[in-house]
Amino acid sequence: METTCEVPESPWDIYLRNCPCRDVLDLLANKWTALVLGALSRRPHRFGELRRAVGGISQKMLTQNLRAFERDGLVTRTVFPTTPPTVEYALTERGASAGTLLMAVSEWSVANFDGILESRKEYDSRVMEPVG
């Protein structure tokens, strides 16, 4: 069975169960990824700034995400020789391109939120109606 996808010259097909690209898709489909990369799209941040910018994220979750982003080449971590040391996170070129995609999804979410709420209400009212 051939494993090609729409991407020219790519041997990967993300629709196949065992395609390793799904790991990347899982990373990008995470809500914290969208929010953290979105915040970093604006400018580099120190850890505390980033945690305040992304309301609701725990220190542990932010740390895990930043490590994963650094490992995948989406974020750089720069330590400045201050006392105490200052650490700054910034997007790489790859991270900026992912951030652009995720910002589009975030903007779509905000732009369509009211319509989605209305659709949910309509659906829920139909589902709750007695049958028969």
C-alpha positions in Angstrom: 0.0 0.0 0.0 1.4 3.4 -1.0 1.6 6.0 1.7 1.4 9.4 0.0 -0.5 12.5 0.9 -1.4 15.8 -0.6 2.0 17.4 0.3 4.3 17.2 -2.7 7.2 14.8 -2.4 6.1 13.6 1.1 6.1 9.9 2.1 3.6 10.6 4.9 -0.1 10.1 5.0 -1.5 11.6 8.2 -4.8 9.7 7.6 -3.1 6.4 8.1 -3.3 5.0 11.7 0.4 4.6 12.1 1.6 7.8 10.5 4.2 9.4 12.8 3.0 12.9 11.6 0.0 12.4 13.9 2.3 13.2 16.9 2.8 16.7 15.3 -0.9 17.0 14.7 -1.7 16.1 18.3 0.7 18.8 19.4 -0.8 21.4 17.2 -4.4 20.4 18.1 -3.8 21.1 21.8 -5.5 24.2 23.1 -2.4 25.2 25.1 -0.3 25.0 22.0 -2.6 27.5 20.2 -2.6 29.9 23.2 1.1 29.7 24.0 2.3 30.0 20.4 -0.3 32.8 19.9 1.1 34.7 22.8 4.7 34.2 21.6 3.6 35.3 18.1 3.2 38.8 19.6 6.7 38.9 21.1 9.2 36.9 23.1 8.2 36.3 26.8 9.7 35.3 30.0 8.1 32.3 31.7 6.1 34.3 34.3 4.9 36.8 31.6 3.8 33.9 29.4 2.0 32.2 32.2 0.0 35.4 32.9 -0.6 35.9 29.2 -2.2 32.4 28.9 -4.9 32.5 31.6 -5.6 29.1 33.3 -2.4 27.3 32.3 -0.6 25.7 35.2 3.1 26.1 35.7 3.6 22.3 35.1 1.6 22.4 31.9 3.4 25.5 30.6 6.8 23.9 31.4 5.8 20.6 29.6 4.6 22.5 26.5 7.6 24.8 26.3 9.9 21.8 26.5 8.0 20.0 23.8 8.1 23.1 21.6 11.8 23.5 22.2 12.4 19.8 21.4 10.4 20.2 18.1 12.2 23.4 17.1 9.2 25.7 17.5 10.7 27.7 20.4 14.1 28.9 21.5 15.0 29.3 25.1 17.6 31.9 25.9 19.1 32.2 29.4 20.5 35.7 30.2 23.3 35.9 32.8 21.5 37.9 35.4 20.9 37.3 39.1 18.6 35.4 39.2 19.0 34.1 35.6 16.4 35.5 33.2 15.0 33.0 30.7 13.2 34.2 27.5 11.1 32.1 25.1 10.7 33.1 21.4 9.3 31.5 18.3 11.6 30.0 15.7 10.8 30.4 12.1 9.0 27.0 12.3 7.2 28.1 15.4 6.1 31.4 13.7 4.6 29.5 10.8 2.7 27.2 13.2 1.7 30.2 15.2 0.2 31.9 12.1 -2.0 28.8 11.4 -3.1 28.6 15.0 -3.8 32.3 15.2 -6.1 31.8 12.2 -8.0 29.1 14.1 -8.2 31.2 17.2 -9.6 34.2 15.2 -12.1 31.9 13.5 -13.2 30.6 16.9 -13.8 34.1 18.2 -15.5 35.2 14.9 -17.9 32.2 14.9 -18.5 31.8 18.6 -21.9 33.6 18.7 -23.2 31.5 15.7 -22.0 28.3 17.3 -23.7 29.1 20.5 -26.9 29.7 18.6 -26.6 26.4 16.7 -26.0 24.6 20.0 -29.2 26.1 21.5 -31.2 25.1 18.4 -29.8 21.6 18.5 -30.3 21.2 22.2 -33.9 22.4 21.9 -34.6 19.8 19.2 -32.9 17.0 21.1 -34.8 17.7 24.3 -38.2 17.7 22.6 -40.2 14.5 23.4 -40.4 12.0 20.6 -43.7 10.7 19.5 
